[in-house]
């Protein structure tokens, strides 16, 4: 029996004799192994005993299934064994040994969404909320077009057609990725129309509304209060501000450097994006509580994730401010409109927003404005916001003693 400390490098370099196969076993998790064929194919496996009989269950192919995901799957299987169950027999009876949708979804999150999408936590939430309850134990390859349509229609019947669009887009992306890495043979999302037509949103908040929102953010507090303030002051996307990391902030240079996955929505889409930080933004950042998380706004109970729960926060924001039909995304649009009214040229505004030529008409690419020109524009906008906030505070009646 060959026992090895499994690492990504060790697994990648494992080779079997040309005329045979090699079984390797993890020294950290007894029963968790890797089978390597003479042709070089590698499969994860877990070995255990039930009623005195030795059982072997294949977990999936490497590298389609990473070491981390395979080890998690092995731990899950061994926990079932400890409860007196036979996971191999149960899986065979339910799925014929095929990859379950739950395992497929986990692979998508770990191998694609987390490394490439700042909004991966939202994908995880949608999977947990709607996809797993419907298809958890089914083989991923057996999900049909009819299944997808029915799931989307259920979300529409709950009164959330836009959310149904998001679920459909997620399923489409998951199966497109699954095809690329050979986890599924086909996609069920063929000729499935989005249930809701989404017109481009053009809401721009007025000055009185901004003052009311700022007052609401003061009452809401951390994390959504300062998060909203920074969105307004920096004109960056919600997912970028929510995913703000301490390592990306240069207090001395007063520059926030967004990594590619935050700047353009995915790794490789665009390069890093430098955002000059106004004095007002620096004041807010330096006043925030410090945590053990790499994120400025970590998720509650999950310091390794950026904050989520924006829908609830938006409802609370509306209740406290009295501003109706307001979304966090409106803050970026409002900031852009405000800077344009201050005379910021389109190419500078395009650079601040990190929009390419495919963005809103009239906005040029980010490379056409230097960092100091962007800084002047954001500083002027921040001072205008400060004036609006002060005026709003003076207009509000004093609190009763």
Secondary structure by P-SEA (a helix, b strand, c coil): cccccccaaaaaaccccccbbbbbbbccccccbbbbcccbbbbbbcccccccbbbbbbccccccccaaaaaaaaaaaaaaaaacccaaaaaaacccccccaaaaaaaaaaccccccccaaaaaaaaaaccccccccccccccccaaaaaaaaaaaaaaccaaaaaaaaaaaaaaaaaaaaacccccccccccccccccccccccccaaaaaaaaaaaaaaccaaaaaaaaaaaacccaaaaaacccccccccccbbbbcccccccccccccbbbbbbcaaaaaaaaacccccccccccccccccccccaaaaaaaaaaaaaccccccaaaaaaaaaaaaaaacccaaaaaaaacccccccccccccccccaaaaaaaaaaaaaaaaaaaaaaaaacccccc
